Amino acid sequence: MNHEHESSRYYYPVEGRTDGAIAGAFAFIAIIAVPALTYAAWHALVSWISYLFP
């Protein structure tokens, strides 16, 4: 690419924009999704048990 060309002054390289996206997704799953799903499953289980044994 000719960086001296007039249109190239609006060119922004896209390399590196997704760096850490996979790690960020794993962090989201580990920090937010797993505890939330664990809480929801535990709450459902306890509700079911307390319904069976009043």
Secondary structure, 3 states (H helix, E strand, C coil): CCCCCHHHHHCCCCCCCCCCHHHHHHHHHHHHHHHHHHHHHHHHHHHHHHHHCC
